[in-house]
């Protein structure tokens, strides 16, 4: 089945319900369907079935219309982060080899292959000739999401209709989405969290509210926006939720309509989660885990009574009928799931994934409750004076210190020991670095003590909200 088929079923049931809301613009399910079909009509005449179509638009109604329009004709959508440097964007385009790039207005200066450009306003002038999306086989590709590669170059994660449907259906059922829900959408469309916003929501008849990006830098205004629009469900990253917990004025801006809050993408500092859980006492909290290659493969509903500043929270149990295994030698989590990606998209074609279980590169263990615990990336591991050191463990200790808002630990070269950890820290107001870090002497062995500390106003982040560790590395 095509990933957008459930949306069309909702159109038949509730055509007048609000589908997408962006700033002061709201469109119904029927109006969104018309926009999709206009784009699909144009693309059908270009014979793009099974081809890759790039979308160079910011998160919003236009970009969502293009994504659905591309899927409506059996093509594959490739969302571009248009805030990326020109060299990165052109690398992705050269590697993905899309048939077209849909944007707004004339082709931008950064684009080398300007003949690929299509102006969305021209696509929306078409008459409608298409009414039902084509059927899709399980293996037919639906999306290509480019992520950072271990080689230093972006790599395209190819996702099938089956993978998107399996996750979308699981999420809709697990989090009880319905036509009364109002979903806040902040994840950029090149980030896999957006699959929930784009597909789980509209398959359930919910309304998607695009949270203005400018509010992510103003947590009190963000909280006020959530309250004003009576948001019921939000899926985002811990970095933003930590900001909201610390400076979002939740004590004076209650969110009585917020039923469920989902987070994924990085470790949530325990102290910040405890504060958020206290301030949002009636909101169910969920920790979702999985790399882009597997989407969400396990999850844990936060049990408030088990939260402790001394321990990270579990990543939980299998999601979406995933089969999970742990490598007995490396403790690496291995995942076999219908969510799993089909392979990497390179030089305009699929390089199929050849193993049944995807090796995540993440170190895990099981607790006494049979839940998975996350112990950091295997490939972030440092070797200091002959010892293996996991930066996530150091970050956990630093984040528990009074006066620390957040931290990022990286390895820097040391002639004597090979590598030494270094820490970038965001202090709370009026905190003194020297006094704040004194307890580390008792909490960490000498080889795990950061050799350098750097105080920042905020940690650098990627466009998806995660900590930008390569940028932190360059600061030392």
N, C-alpha and C positions, 0 to 999 in steps of 0.2 A: 504494500500500500504506500502511496505517496505521503510524505510527512505532512503535507498541507491538506490532505483529504478531510481530517477531522474538523478543520476550520470551516470548510464548505458545508459540512453537516450542521455546524452551529449557525451558519448563515441562514439555512432553511428554517431553523428553530426560532432564532431571535434576530432577524435582520436589522431591527431598529435599535438594538442595544449598542452602547458605545464600545468600540473596539480599541481605538488608540486615541490618546489625548497628549498633545504636545503644546506646552504653554497655553495659548488661548484657542487652539484649534482642536476640535474633536470630530472624529469621523465614526460612523456606525459600521457594523459588520457589512451591511449591504454596500455602503459607500467604499469601504476598503476592498470589497470583492470587485467592484467596478474598476477601481484603480489597478488592481492586479491583472484583470483581464485586458485592460488597455495595453499594459506593458507586455503581457503575454502575446497579444495579437501582433505587435510589432516584432517581437523576437521570433515568433513562428515563421514569419516571412523571411527571416534571416537563416532559418534551418540550423538552429543551434542545439538541438537535442544531443545530450551527452557531452556537450562542450562546456568549458569553464567560462563563466562571465564574472568579471571583477566589478565590485561596487565601491566607488570612491565618494561616499557620502557619510556625513556624521550620523550617529544614532538618532533615529527619529522616524516619522511617518514615511518620508520619501524613501529612506533606506529600507525600511520594512516592506514597503510596496515592491521595491525592486527585488528583494530576496524572494518574496512570495511569487512574483512574476516570473523570475528565473526558474524556480522550482515547478511552476505551473506548466512549463513547456518541456520538462524533463532535462533541464540543464543543471549545472552545478554552480552554486554561488561562492564567490571568493570575496569576503569583506576586507577592504584595505583600511589601514589606520592612516588617514590622510595627514595626521600630525607627525608621521614619521619623516626622517630626512629623505631627500630626493633619491639619494643613492640606494637606500634600503627599499624604497617603493619601487624603483626601477629594477632592482635585483629580483624582487618578488614577481614583477610583471614578466621579466625575461625568463624566470624559472617556471612560472605557472603557465605562461603562454595563453592567456585568455583570448577568446575570439573578439570580445568587446569589453570596454570599461564604461560603466554608466556613472555619470556625475552630473553636476549642475553647471549650465552655461557652456562657455567654450573650453577647449582643452587647456589645462593648466600648464604653466611654464615648465614645471618639473618633469612632465611626461615626455619621454623620448619618442614613443610611438603614438603620435597624436592621431593617426588614422584609426586607432581603436576606439576613440572617444565617442560616446553617445550622450546627448543632453536629455535628461529625464523629462524636461518640459515638452520636448518634441514627442517622446514616447507616449505621454499622457494625452496627446491630441488625437490618438487613434480611436476609431469606432471599435466596439466590442464584438468579437466573433467567436470567442472561446468561452465555454461555460463549465466544463469539468476538467480537473487536472488528470493527466494520464496516469495509468497504473505504473507502479515502480516495482521492480524485482528487489529482493532483499539486498542484493549486492550492488545495485545501482547507486552511484555516488550522489550525494546531496550537497555537501559542503566541503570546502578546503579552508582550514584555519591555520595561518602561518604563526609559528611559535619560534622562540629563540632556539637555535641548534647548538649542540655541544661543540661543533666545529667553528662556531663563531658566526655562521651564516644562518638566516632563517630557513626553517623547513616547514613544508606544507603537510599538515595532518589531514588525511582524506577520510571523511565520514560518510557512511552509507545512509540511505533512508531507514534501513532497519535499525542502525545505531541510534539515530535521532528519535525514531518512534519508540524504541525500547525505553530510552531515558524519559522522553516526554510523557509516555503513558504511566510509567512508574511514578514520576513526580506528581502528576495530576492526581493519581490515586492516593499516594502516601500523604500528600499535604492537603488533600480534600478540597481541591479547587472547584469552584462552581461559578455560576453566572453573577453572583453577588460580590465576588472578589474584585478588589482593586489592587493591581500589581504595580509596585514601583519598579521602574527599569532604569538602572544606572550603568550596567555593564556594557561596554562597547561591543559591537557586533562581531569583532574579530576575536573576542574572548569567549570561551566556551560557556561561561555562566549565562550568556545571552540566549542560549538554546531554551532555557526555562522561560525567559521573558517572551521570546518569539513564538514558541510552539506549545508548551504546556498550557500557557495562559489562554491563548485563543482557541485551542482545542477544547477548553472547558467552558467557553463562553464568558470568560472574565474580561475586565477592562484593563488595558495597560497604560499606565501613566508614565511618560518619560520625564524622569527627574532631571531638572536643569543641571548641567555639569558644574556651573558656577557655585552651586550650593555645596558641592563636595569640599570646598575650601572654607565654608562657613557653617559649622555644625549646628549652631542654634537656628539659622535660617532653614537648614535641611530638616531639622525636627519640626519646625513650624509648618513647612511644606507637607510633611507626612501627616501632620494633624489636620491641616486645612483640607486635604484631599481624601481624608478618611481611608488611608492606605491600610489594607488588611494583610498583605504578604509582601515581603521584600527579600531578595536574594542578592547578597553583596559580599565584599571581602572584609576580613577582620580589621584591616588597617582603618577603614572608614568607620566601622562600628566602634573601634576603640576611641576614635576622635569624637564620635557622638556621645559615648559613655562619659568621657572626661569633660567635654566642653559643649555638649548639645542641649543644655538647659532642660534635661528630661524631668528634673524635679518640679519645674514650673510649667512644663509643656507636656501634659500627659498624652498618651497615645492609646486611648481606649479601644480603638478599632483594629489595632495591629495584633492580629491573631497569631501569626507565625513569622519568625525571622530566621532565614537560612543564611549560612555563611560558609565560604570555602576559599581555597587558593593559597592559604598560608596558616601558620600556627597563630591562634588567638592567645595573646598574653593572658595568663590566668587571672591576674589581678583586675585587668580591664573587663574580662568577661564576667567576673564576680560582680563588679560594679554595675554592668549593664543588666545582668540578671536581677539584681536588686531593684534597679530603677524601672525595669519592665517586668514586674512580678507576674503579670497575667498573660504575658506573651510566651508562647512555646518557642524554644530556641533549638536549632539543629545544626550540628557540625557535619558538613558534607565533604567528602574527600575523593580525589581522583585526578590524575593528570589528564591533559587534553585527549591523549590517546585512548583513555577508557571512560571519559566523562566521570560521573559519580559512580564509584564501584563499592563504596561503603559509607555509612553514616551513623551518627549517634545523636539521639535526642537528649539534650542537656538535662541532667538530673541535678537540680540546684543543691541538694543536700550533699552531693559528692564533690562539689567544686572545692578546690584547695589552692591557695597561692603557691604551694610547694610542688604541685604536680600539673603537668599538661593534661588536657582532656583527651579521652579516647577518640579515635576516628570510627570506632564502632564495629558494626556487622555488615554483611554483604547487602548491597542494594541492587535492585533490578535483576534478581536471580543470578548475580555474578558468582563465579566459583573463584575462591581466593586460596592461595597457597603461599607458604613462606619458604624461601630457599634455606636449607638446613645449614649451609656454610656461611653465607653472607647475611642472612636474615632479611633478604630483599623480598618485598611483596610482589607476587606474581598474580596476574588477573586474567581470567577467561570469562568474557561477558559478551552478550549481544551488543552491548554499548561499544565494544572495542573497535578501534579504527580499522580501515581496510588496508592501510599502508601509507607510505609517504608519497606525496605528489612531487615529482622532480622532472624538470625539463619537459613539462607539458604532458606527463603521463604518470600512471600509478605504478609505484614500486611496491608490490603486494607484501603485506606482513606474512611471514612464513611460519611463525610459531603460534601454537594454540594459546599459550599463556604469554601475556605481555609483561616484560620485566620493567617495573616502574622506576627502579633506581632509588627507591625509598626503603629505609631500614625500619622494620616493625617488629613487634612482639605481641604476645597475647597476655592479657591480665587474668586474674583469677575468675572474672566473670565471663571469660571467653571473648572479650572485646579486643580489637586491635588497638595498639598504641603506636604512635608515630615517633620515630627517633631521628628524623632528619634525612637529608639526602646523602646517599653513599658518595656521590661525586662532589659534595662540598666538604667531605672529610679532610682534615689536615693531618699531617704527620709532624709532630713536634718533639724533638729530642728522642726519637724512636717510638713515641707514643702516638696512637691514633686518637685524634681529637675531633669531636663533632661540634661545629659552631653553634648548632641549635641548642645544645646543652648549655653553652656559655651564655647565649642570649636569654635562655630561660632564667638563669641565675641573675643576670643583670636586670631583667625586666621585673624581678621581684623586689628589687631594692627600692626603698623609699626615696622619692625624688626623681625616679626614672619613668618617663612616659613610654619610650620605645627604644629599641636598639637593633643594630645589625653588625654581625661579626664576620670578618673575612680573614683570609690568611695573607700574610706578607712575607717576603723572602727574608731569611736570616742565615748568614753564612755559617754560624755555629750549629744551628739546629735544623736547618732546612726551611722550616716555616715557623712563624709565630702568629698567634691570633691578635687581631687588632679590632677595636670596637668603636663604632660611631654611635653616639648616644644623643637622644632627645631628652633633655631634662625638663622637669616641671618648673614652673616659675619660682624664682628665688632659691633654687637648689644650687649647692656648691659641689662641683665635680669631685674634688679631693675628699670631701667628707662623705659624699654619696657612695663612692666606690670602695671605701675602707672595708666593709664587710666581705668583699670578694676574697680578701686574704684568708678568711676562715672558711670560705665556701668552695674554693677551687684549689686544686694542687698547683704547684709552681708552673708546671708546663702548660697549664690551661689559663694562666693569668694573661690577660691582654697586655702586650708590650707597649701599645699606644692607645690613647683615647682621643676621640675627636668629638667635640660638642657641636651639634647641628640644631637649627630651628625645627627642621623636619627632615625625615629620611627621604632621599630621592625615590620616586616610584615610577613604575611603568604605566602605560596608558590604561592598563586594566586594574590599577590600584595596588598591585603587588610591589614589594620592596625591590628596587633596582640594584641588585648586588654588584654588577659590573661597574656602575657609577660610584658606588661606595668604595669599591676597590681602588678606583682612580684617585680618590681623595687622599690616599696614604702614600 
